[in-house]
Amino acid sequence: MENRGYVRREPDPCDGRFTNAVLVPDGMAKLEASAPGHVAHVRRLVVDNLSAERLRRLGQDADRILQRIDSPAR
């Protein structure tokens, strides 16, 4: 993606051991252009194949995962 001009690398300001990929304007344009097709494809593959109950459970599971990611390390 860097070679295609969509991102640039920057050192992480909080931890020098890491490098961040930063989206540049051409990258944002590519993301915006690709998003509708990507969303439609995911919808066909995932959302349209799950019942309302399974979608609800998937949402609950995703919430649990996000809470774990956002919580301090234990």
MOPAC internal coordinates of N, CA, C and O (Angstrom, degrees):
PM7 1SCF
backbone

  N    0.0000 0     0.00 0     0.00 0    0    0    0
  C    1.4444 1     0.00 0     0.00 0    1    0    0
  C    1.5268 1   110.33 1     0.00 0    2    1    0
  O    1.2310 1   121.06 1   146.98 1    3    2    1
  N    1.3048 1   115.58 1   -33.02 1    3    2    1
  C    1.4549 1   118.39 1   176.88 1    5    3    2
  C    1.5271 1   110.57 1   -66.17 1    6    5    3
  O    1.2310 1   120.44 1   137.13 1    7    6    5
  N    1.3188 1   116.76 1   -42.87 1    7    6    5
  C    1.4662 1   120.76 1   179.43 1    9    7    6
  C    1.5248 1   111.96 1   -63.77 1   10    9    7
  O    1.2310 1   120.28 1   151.84 1   11   10    9
  N    1.3224 1   117.07 1   -28.16 1   11   10    9
  C    1.4670 1   121.47 1   179.04 1   13   11   10
  C    1.5257 1   112.02 1   -85.48 1   14   13   11
  O    1.2310 1   120.16 1   175.94 1   15   14   13
  N    1.3178 1   117.30 1    -4.06 1   15   14   13
  C    1.4575 1   120.97 1   177.33 1   17   15   14
  C    1.5123 1   114.81 1    82.29 1   18   17   15
  O    1.2310 1   120.36 1  -155.90 1   19   18   17
  N    1.3475 1   116.92 1    24.10 1   19   18   17
  C    1.4611 1   120.27 1  -178.92 1   21   19   18
  C    1.5322 1   113.05 1   -96.56 1   22   21   19
  O    1.2310 1   120.31 1   154.68 1   23   22   21
  N    1.3192 1   117.02 1   -25.32 1   23   22   21
  C    1.4677 1   121.51 1   179.97 1   25   23   22
  C    1.5223 1   109.93 1  -139.46 1   26   25   23
  O    1.2310 1   122.11 1   -16.38 1   27   26   25
  N    1.3294 1   113.56 1   163.62 1   27   26   25
  C    1.4693 1   119.58 1   170.74 1   29   27   26
  C    1.5243 1   107.01 1  -131.07 1   30   29   27
  O    1.2310 1   120.43 1   -23.46 1   31   30   29
  N    1.3054 1   116.79 1   156.54 1   31   30   29
  C    1.4594 1   121.49 1   179.32 1   33   31   30
  C    1.5226 1   109.72 1   -95.43 1   34   33   31
  O    1.2310 1   121.61 1   -39.13 1   35   34   33
  N    1.3321 1   114.52 1   140.87 1   35   34   33
  C    1.4657 1   120.96 1   174.66 1   37   35   34
  C    1.5227 1   108.19 1  -140.40 1   38   37   35
  O    1.2310 1   120.44 1   -36.27 1   39   38   37
  N    1.3290 1   116.76 1   143.73 1   39   38   37
  C    1.4624 1   117.85 1   174.93 1   41   39   38
  C    1.5273 1   110.26 1   -65.22 1   42   41   39
  O    1.2310 1   120.62 1   -36.57 1   43   42   41
  N    1.3190 1   116.42 1   143.43 1   43   42   41
  C    1.4630 1   120.96 1   176.83 1   45   43   42
  C    1.5236 1   108.35 1   -66.95 1   46   45   43
  O    1.2310 1   119.84 1   -55.53 1   47   46   45
  N    1.3354 1   117.92 1   124.47 1   47   46   45
  C    1.4596 1   119.95 1  -177.33 1   49   47   46
  C    1.5290 1   113.15 1   -68.81 1   50   49   47
  O    1.2310 1   120.04 1   159.84 1   51   50   49
  N    1.3252 1   117.53 1   -20.16 1   51   50   49
  C    1.4696 1   120.72 1  -178.78 1   53   51   50
  C    1.5171 1   112.83 1   -95.40 1   54   53   51
  O    1.2310 1   120.05 1   156.19 1   55   54   53
  N    1.3102 1   117.51 1   -23.81 1   55   54   53
  C    1.4571 1   120.75 1  -176.99 1   57   55   54
  C    1.5187 1   108.52 1  -150.15 1   58   57   55
  O    1.2310 1   120.73 1   -76.44 1   59   58   57
  N    1.3062 1   116.21 1   103.56 1   59   58   57
  C    1.4534 1   122.50 1  -175.69 1   61   59   58
  C    1.5153 1   114.87 1   -62.56 1   62   61   59
  O    1.2310 1   119.84 1   171.35 1   63   62   61
  N    1.3369 1   117.91 1    -8.65 1   63   62   61
  C    1.4634 1   119.87 1   178.09 1   65   63   62
  C    1.5240 1   111.53 1   -76.34 1   66   65   63
  O    1.2310 1   120.72 1   166.25 1   67   66   65
  N    1.3127 1   116.22 1   -13.75 1   67   66   65
  C    1.4570 1   120.79 1  -175.19 1   69   67   66
  C    1.5162 1   111.63 1  -111.81 1   70   69   67
  O    1.2310 1   121.33 1   -23.51 1   71   70   69
  N    1.3228 1   115.05 1   156.49 1   71   70   69
  C    1.4551 1   122.68 1   174.69 1   73   71   70
  C    1.5170 1   107.87 1  -122.76 1   74   73   71
  O    1.2310 1   120.47 1   -47.06 1   75   74   73
  N    1.3085 1   116.71 1   132.94 1   75   74   73
  C    1.4645 1   121.82 1   177.61 1   77   75   74
  C    1.5188 1   110.20 1   -97.34 1   78   77   75
  O    1.2310 1   120.92 1   -37.24 1   79   78   77
  N    1.3211 1   115.85 1   142.76 1   79   78   77
  C    1.4586 1   121.75 1   171.09 1   81   79   78
  C    1.5273 1   106.23 1   -96.66 1   82   81   79
  O    1.2310 1   120.72 1   -57.88 1   83   82   81
  N    1.3174 1   116.23 1   122.12 1   83   82   81
  C    1.4664 1   121.78 1  -176.20 1   85   83   82
  C    1.5201 1   108.67 1  -110.41 1   86   85   83
  O    1.2310 1   121.00 1   -54.47 1   87   86   85
  N    1.3237 1   115.69 1   125.53 1   87   86   85
  C    1.4587 1   121.39 1   179.84 1   89   87   86
  C    1.5325 1   109.36 1   -69.09 1   90   89   87
  O    1.2310 1   120.43 1   -50.72 1   91   90   89
  N    1.3304 1   116.78 1   129.28 1   91   90   89
  C    1.4610 1   121.75 1   178.32 1   93   91   90
  C    1.5377 1   108.10 1  -100.64 1   94   93   91
  O    1.2310 1   119.29 1   -10.85 1   95   94   93
  N    1.3304 1   118.96 1   169.15 1   95   94   93
  C    1.4698 1   120.34 1  -175.88 1   97   95   94
  C    1.5357 1   114.52 1   -51.98 1   98   97   95
  O    1.2310 1   119.47 1   136.77 1   99   98   97
  N    1.3273 1   118.61 1   -43.23 1   99   98   97
  C    1.4711 1   119.48 1   177.76 1  101   99   98
  C    1.5240 1   111.17 1   -63.31 1  102  101   99
  O    1.2310 1   120.51 1   145.41 1  103  102  101
  N    1.3243 1   116.63 1   -34.59 1  103  102  101
  C    1.4597 1   120.83 1   177.06 1  105  103  102
  C    1.5165 1   111.40 1   -66.71 1  106  105  103
  O    1.2310 1   120.34 1   139.20 1  107  106  105
  N    1.3254 1   116.95 1   -40.80 1  107  106  105
  C    1.4644 1   120.83 1   177.96 1  109  107  106
  C    1.5238 1   110.16 1   -64.41 1  110  109  107
  O    1.2310 1   120.16 1   139.59 1  111  110  109
  N    1.3070 1   117.30 1   -40.41 1  111  110  109
  C    1.4642 1   120.91 1   178.38 1  113  111  110
  C    1.5279 1   110.59 1   -62.99 1  114  113  111
  O    1.2310 1   120.31 1   137.33 1  115  114  113
  N    1.3227 1   117.00 1   -42.67 1  115  114  113
  C    1.4710 1   121.34 1   178.05 1  117  115  114
  C    1.5241 1   110.21 1   -64.03 1  118  117  115
  O    1.2310 1   120.15 1   136.74 1  119  118  117
  N    1.3274 1   117.32 1   -43.26 1  119  118  117
  C    1.4611 1   121.68 1   178.15 1  121  119  118
  C    1.5249 1   111.04 1   -59.89 1  122  121  119
  O    1.2310 1   120.67 1   132.82 1  123  122  121
  N    1.3155 1   116.32 1   -47.18 1  123  122  121
  C    1.4653 1   120.53 1  -179.77 1  125  123  122
  C    1.5284 1   111.65 1   -63.81 1  126  125  123
  O    1.2310 1   120.24 1   141.67 1  127  126  125
  N    1.3156 1   117.15 1   -38.33 1  127  126  125
  C    1.4600 1   120.60 1   179.93 1  129  127  126
  C    1.5322 1   111.60 1   -70.42 1  130  129  127
  O    1.2310 1   120.42 1   147.24 1  131  130  129
  N    1.3275 1   116.80 1   -32.76 1  131  130  129
  C    1.4634 1   121.51 1  -177.00 1  133  131  130
  C    1.5200 1   113.37 1   -84.78 1  134  133  131
  O    1.2310 1   120.01 1   157.03 1  135  134  133
  N    1.3225 1   117.59 1   -22.97 1  135  134  133
  C    1.4682 1   121.44 1  -171.85 1  137  135  134
  C    1.5253 1   114.48 1   -57.23 1  138  137  135
  O    1.2310 1   118.31 1   131.92 1  139  138  137
  N    1.3256 1   120.83 1   -48.08 1  139  138  137
  C    1.4687 1   118.74 1  -177.29 1  141  139  138
  C    1.5371 1   113.11 1   -59.41 1  142  141  139
  O    1.2310 1   119.88 1   136.44 1  143  142  141
  N    1.2981 1   117.83 1   -43.56 1  143  142  141
  C    1.4637 1   120.69 1   178.49 1  145  143  142
  C    1.5167 1   112.06 1   -66.21 1  146  145  143
  O    1.2310 1   120.50 1   141.16 1  147  146  145
  N    1.3206 1   116.65 1   -38.84 1  147  146  145
  C    1.4624 1   121.41 1   178.77 1  149  147  146
  C    1.5307 1   110.06 1   -63.81 1  150  149  147
  O    1.2310 1   120.65 1   132.59 1  151  150  149
  N    1.3200 1   116.37 1   -47.41 1  151  150  149
  C    1.4689 1   121.02 1  -179.77 1  153  151  150
  C    1.5307 1   110.28 1   -61.08 1  154  153  151
  O    1.2310 1   120.03 1   136.41 1  155  154  153
  N    1.3126 1   117.54 1   -43.59 1  155  154  153
  C    1.4612 1   120.77 1   179.81 1  157  155  154
  C    1.5326 1   110.94 1   -62.89 1  158  157  155
  O    1.2310 1   120.58 1   139.43 1  159  158  157
  N    1.3175 1   116.50 1   -40.57 1  159  158  157
  C    1.4711 1   120.62 1  -179.92 1  161  159  158
  C    1.5284 1   110.87 1   -65.80 1  162  161  159
  O    1.2310 1   120.10 1   133.97 1  163  162  161
  N    1.3258 1   117.42 1   -46.03 1  163  162  161
  C    1.4629 1   121.10 1   178.09 1  165  163  162
  C    1.5236 1   110.12 1   -61.85 1  166  165  163
  O    1.2310 1   120.74 1   139.03 1  167  166  165
  N    1.3098 1   116.20 1   -40.97 1  167  166  165
  C    1.4679 1   119.49 1   178.83 1  169  167  166
  C    1.5310 1   110.54 1   -59.59 1  170  169  167
  O    1.2310 1   120.46 1   133.95 1  171  170  169
  N    1.3393 1   116.72 1   -46.05 1  171  170  169
  C    1.4732 1   120.24 1   179.12 1  173  171  170
  C    1.5247 1   111.51 1   -62.27 1  174  173  171
  O    1.2310 1   120.51 1   137.41 1  175  174  173
  N    1.3357 1   116.64 1   -42.59 1  175  174  173
  C    1.4643 1   120.60 1  -175.58 1  177  175  174
  C    1.5212 1   113.40 1   -75.98 1  178  177  175
  O    1.2310 1   120.04 1   143.63 1  179  178  177
  N    1.3213 1   117.52 1   -36.37 1  179  178  177
  C    1.4655 1   120.72 1  -171.38 1  181  179  178
  C    1.5185 1   111.84 1  -113.13 1  182  181  179
  O    1.2310 1   120.22 1   112.87 1  183  182  181
  N    1.3046 1   117.18 1   -67.13 1  183  182  181
  C    1.4555 1   122.18 1  -169.38 1  185  183  182
  C    1.5244 1   111.78 1   -60.48 1  186  185  183
  O    1.2310 1   119.95 1   133.79 1  187  186  185
  N    1.3105 1   117.70 1   -46.21 1  187  186  185
  C    1.4583 1   120.73 1  -176.86 1  189  187  186
  C    1.5278 1   113.12 1   -68.16 1  190  189  187
  O    1.2310 1   120.19 1   165.59 1  191  190  189
  N    1.3322 1   117.24 1   -14.41 1  191  190  189
  C    1.4609 1   120.87 1  -178.41 1  193  191  190
  C    1.5185 1   113.47 1  -100.35 1  194  193  191
  O    1.2310 1   119.81 1  -175.70 1  195  194  193
  N    1.3175 1   117.97 1     4.30 1  195  194  193
  C    1.4607 1   121.65 1  -179.50 1  197  195  194
  C    1.5196 1   110.34 1  -115.41 1  198  197  195
  O    1.2310 1   121.35 1   -37.70 1  199  198  197
  N    1.3137 1   115.02 1   142.30 1  199  198  197
  C    1.4669 1   120.02 1   174.90 1  201  199  198
  C    1.5248 1   108.81 1   -70.71 1  202  201  199
  O    1.2310 1   120.99 1   -12.69 1  203  202  201
  N    1.3151 1   115.71 1   167.31 1  203  202  201
  C    1.4748 1   120.16 1   178.10 1  205  203  202
  C    1.5235 1   110.49 1   -58.43 1  206  205  203
  O    1.2310 1   120.35 1   140.08 1  207  206  205
  N    1.3273 1   116.93 1   -39.92 1  207  206  205
  C    1.4700 1   120.26 1   179.98 1  209  207  206
  C    1.5218 1   111.48 1   -66.07 1  210  209  207
  O    1.2310 1   120.24 1   137.51 1  211  210  209
  N    1.3029 1   117.15 1   -42.49 1  211  210  209
  C    1.4701 1   119.54 1   179.02 1  213  211  210
  C    1.5348 1   111.39 1   -67.28 1  214  213  211
  O    1.2310 1   120.00 1   143.85 1  215  214  213
  N    1.3198 1   117.61 1   -36.15 1  215  214  213
  C    1.4681 1   120.33 1   175.34 1  217  215  214
  C    1.5280 1   110.71 1   -63.55 1  218  217  215
  O    1.2310 1   120.59 1   139.57 1  219  218  217
  N    1.3368 1   116.47 1   -40.43 1  219  218  217
  C    1.4588 1   120.41 1   177.73 1  221  219  218
  C    1.5261 1   110.04 1   -61.78 1  222  221  219
  O    1.2310 1   120.46 1   135.19 1  223  222  221
  N    1.3344 1   116.72 1   -44.81 1  223  222  221
  C    1.4732 1   120.70 1   178.99 1  225  223  222
  C    1.5281 1   110.86 1   -64.43 1  226  225  223
  O    1.2310 1   120.49 1   139.81 1  227  226  225
  N    1.3181 1   116.66 1   -40.19 1  227  226  225
  C    1.4652 1   120.17 1   178.01 1  229  227  226
  C    1.5256 1   110.14 1   -60.54 1  230  229  227
  O    1.2310 1   120.58 1   137.63 1  231  230  229
  N    1.3298 1   116.49 1   -42.37 1  231  230  229
  C    1.4611 1   120.31 1   177.02 1  233  231  230
  C    1.5133 1   111.80 1   -61.93 1  234  233  231
  O    1.2310 1   119.98 1   138.36 1  235  234  233
  N    1.3266 1   117.64 1   -41.64 1  235  234  233
  C    1.4609 1   121.02 1   178.14 1  237  235  234
  C    1.5246 1   110.78 1   -63.77 1  238  237  235
  O    1.2310 1   120.49 1   136.44 1  239  238  237
  N    1.3206 1   116.67 1   -43.56 1  239  238  237
  C    1.4621 1   120.44 1   178.51 1  241  239  238
  C    1.5226 1   111.15 1   -63.08 1  242  241  239
  O    1.2310 1   120.52 1   138.04 1  243  242  241
  N    1.3176 1   116.61 1   -41.96 1  243  242  241
  C    1.4679 1   120.11 1   178.28 1  245  243  242
  C    1.5248 1   110.59 1   -62.88 1  246  245  243
  O    1.2310 1   120.10 1   140.09 1  247  246  245
  N    1.3268 1   117.42 1   -39.91 1  247  246  245
  C    1.4663 1   120.61 1   176.77 1  249  247  246
  C    1.5254 1   111.33 1   -60.98 1  250  249  247
  O    1.2310 1   120.50 1   137.16 1  251  250  249
  N    1.3462 1   116.64 1   -42.84 1  251  250  249
  C    1.4716 1   119.89 1   178.37 1  253  251  250
  C    1.5277 1   111.12 1   -61.59 1  254  253  251
  O    1.2310 1   120.92 1   136.75 1  255  254  253
  N    1.3145 1   115.85 1   -43.25 1  255  254  253
  C    1.4654 1   120.13 1   179.92 1  257  255  254
  C    1.5271 1   110.02 1   -62.50 1  258  257  255
  O    1.2310 1   120.11 1   134.05 1  259  258  257
  N    1.3269 1   117.40 1   -45.95 1  259  258  257
  C    1.4639 1   120.80 1  -179.53 1  261  259  258
  C    1.5233 1   111.64 1   -63.55 1  262  261  259
  O    1.2310 1   119.98 1   141.66 1  263  262  261
  N    1.3282 1   117.63 1   -38.34 1  263  262  261
  C    1.4599 1   120.04 1   176.88 1  265  263  262
  C    1.5203 1   110.69 1   -61.60 1  266  265  263
  O    1.2310 1   120.49 1   139.45 1  267  266  265
  N    1.3087 1   116.67 1   -40.55 1  267  266  265
  C    1.4624 1   120.61 1   178.84 1  269  267  266
  C    1.5327 1   110.94 1   -66.17 1  270  269  267
  O    1.2310 1   120.78 1   137.98 1  271  270  269
  N    1.3115 1   116.10 1   -42.02 1  271  270  269
  C    1.4717 1   119.97 1   178.67 1  273  271  270
  C    1.5126 1   110.94 1   -63.30 1  274  273  271
  O    1.2310 1   120.52 1   138.55 1  275  274  273
  N    1.3371 1   116.62 1   -41.45 1  275  274  273
  C    1.4638 1   121.54 1  -175.76 1  277  275  274
  C    1.5221 1   114.06 1   -80.98 1  278  277  275
  O    1.2310 1   119.96 1   168.67 1  279  278  277
  N    1.3462 1   117.68 1   -11.33 1  279  278  277
  C    1.4591 1   119.37 1  -177.38 1  281  279  278
  C    1.5293 1   109.94 1   -85.34 1  282  281  279
  O    1.2310 1   120.77 1   -26.62 1  283  282  281
  N    1.3372 1   116.13 1   153.38 1  283  282  281
  C    1.4692 1   118.73 1   177.34 1  285  283  282
  C    1.5345 1   110.52 1   -62.49 1  286  285  283
  O    1.2310 1   120.75 1   -28.83 1  287  286  285
  N    1.3138 1   116.16 1   151.17 1  287  286  285
  C    1.4581 1   120.61 1   179.28 1  289  287  286
  C    1.5230 1   110.11 1   -61.18 1  290  289  287
  O    1.2310 1   121.54 1   -37.97 1  291  290  289
  N    1.3149 1   114.66 1   142.03 1  291  290  289
  C    1.4730 1   119.21 1   179.26 1  293  291  290
  C    1.5033 1   110.47 1  -110.39 1  294  293  291
  O    1.2310 1   120.10 1   180.00 1  295  294  293

